[in-house]
Amino acid sequence: MTDDAAPMAPIGRASIEDPPYHEGAPESFQRLWTPHRMVYIGGADKPKDSTPGQCPFCAAPGRGDEDALIVHRGERAYVIMNLYPYNTGHLLVCPYRHISELTEASDAERLEIIQLSARSMEVLRAVCRPQGFNLGMNAGETGGAGIAAHLHQHVVPRWTGDANFMPIIGRAKPVPQLLGDQRDMIAGAWDSAPATPREP
């Protein structure tokens, strides 16, 4: 059967198409539909240029926290949910200033970005119970930055086995909780989650 001839299966008064069959593909390798990713793949949310007026990280602080998915506002930087997360609880730490690299950040901005990254880890440990983290910044488009004009630090919680076959074979990452619900949980725990004991 070809994609063009996929039959319609009735469900109540509605009907849905059977998933397409790809000639010669093992049945376990059928297509996983993730149409919500097309917004990102198509670049609909990407800035048209590198100016602050086009930058989503410059625009976010001017909106309400719930609407913008902001978790915490600091003095020189803030923490926001990643709209296209690698994992549940994926946070971004962004300076308010429109700068593209860590080399452009002031000492105070660098310090606050690191402090907010560490606090993000503490809060995520309390809320999500991850077994590890990935932290990092991608500098420049060639370095992998999706929005290269505005510096942002990724804080990605990790669990054993979370890098399963889905991203490798299906090129999709299941995220089981809505971003707004994640934001509410993380923001709600920001002030109360225990801090990691450390030397003064």
N, C-alpha and C positions, 0 to 999 in steps of 0.2 A: 504494500500500500504506500502511496506517495503522500507528501505533505498536502498536495492539492486535493487529494481524495479522502481526507480524514473524515470519518462519519460523525454524525451528531448523535449523542446519546441523550435521551430525554431524562430530565430530572424534574418531577412535578410538571409545572407549566413551562419551565425554562429548559434549555438544552445547552450542553457544552460540547466542545470538540474533544475527541480523543487525542491524546498526545501524539505528535507526529513520529513516524518511524523513519529512521535514517538507514538507508540500504547498507547492509553489511555490518552495522554496528551491533555489538552485543546488547542484549536487552537491558543489562544493568547499566549501560552507558547512555540511556535515553536523555533527552534534553531536560534540564531543570529550568523552568521559566522564572526569571527574576526581572520582570518589566520595570520595576521601580528603579533599577540601576541605570536605565536608559537616560534619565535626567542627568546623572553624573557623567556617564560615558559621552553623552552628546554635548556636554559642556554648558548646559543651560544655566548653571549657577556660577560659572566661572566668570571673573571680571573681564570686560572687553579690553581693558588696558591696565597698566600698573599704577594708576593714580589713586589717591585716597578716596575720591568720589565713587570709584568702582569697587572698592575693597570691602568684602563682607566683614572682615575683622575690624575695620574702622566703623562700619555701620552698626554692628551688633550692640555696642555699649549705649547707643542712642535709643534702643528699644527696651521694652520691659524684659526682665530676666526670664520669665516663663516663655514668652514669645521668641526670644533670641536663644533660648536654651543655655543661658548663662548660669553657672553654678555658684560663682563667687566673684566679687569685685574687690580688687586690692587698690593700692594707691597708684601704682605705675603699670600694673598688669592685671589681667582678669583670667578666669577659667571658664571654658565653654565646652559643651558637648560637641563632638565631631559629628557633623550632619551625615557623613558617610563612613561609619565606624569600621575599624578592623575587627573589633571585638566589643562585647557588651561593656559599657562603662568607659569607652575611649574618650579621653579628655584632651583638650588643647589649652595650653597656657600662652596667652598672647599679650604683648605690651600694648598699651593704648596708642603709643606713637607708631606711625606708619614707617617702619624701618624693615629692611629685608634680611639683614644678617646680624648675628650676635656681635660681630665686630663693630657695628654701629650703635649698639646699646650702651647706655651709661652704666657706670658701676652699680648705681642704685637699681636700674632696671634689671641688670644681670642677676643681682642678688635676689630681687623679688621673684623673678622667673624661677630661679632654683628653689626658693622657699615655697612658692606655690606648687611647684612640681612635687616636692617632698610632702607637702600637706595633702595634695591630691592622692598620693600613694597611701597615706595613713587613712584617709576617708574611704577610699576604695577598698582597703583591707577590711574596714569595719562593715561596709555595706555589701560588698560582693565576694569577700573571702577569696581573692585570687591567690595563686601559688607562686606568682612571679610577675614581672613587669617588663615591658619594653619602653624605654625613654629615648627620644631622639628628635633632632631637628634636621630637616632637609633644606640645604641652602642652594637656591637657584633651580631653574627648571631642569637642567641637566643633572642636578643632585637629587631630583625626585620631588621637589616641592610642587604641590598642586596649585597653591597660591604663593608664588615666589616673592611677591612684592611685600608681603607682611610676615615677619618672623612669627613662628609658632612652634612650641615644644609639644610633642606628642607624649601622652602618658597612657599606655595601653596595658590594661590588666591581662594576665595570661593564666590559663589553667592547663594542667597536664592533659594532653589529647585534644586541645582545642584546634590544633592545626591538623584536622582530619582530612579525609578525602574530598570534602566539599570544595575548599578553595583550590585544591590541586586539580581535580577532575571536573567539577562543576563550575569552577571559576566564580563561585558565589560564597558568601559568608553569612550563615544564618545568625541573626541577632534576635534573641527570643523576647526582648522587652522593648516597648515603645520608648523612644528617646525622651518624650516628655515625662514618662513615669520614672525613667532613670534619673533625669535631671532633678525631679522632686526628691527622690531618695537621697541623692548625693548632696544636694543643697541643704536638705534638712539635717544631714549628719555633719555638715562642715564644721560647726562650732562645738559639737559634742563628741565627735569621734576621738578616741584616745590618741595622744601624741606618742611617738616612739621615744622611750627614755634615751637621753644623750648627755654627754658631758657638757658642762656650761662653757 
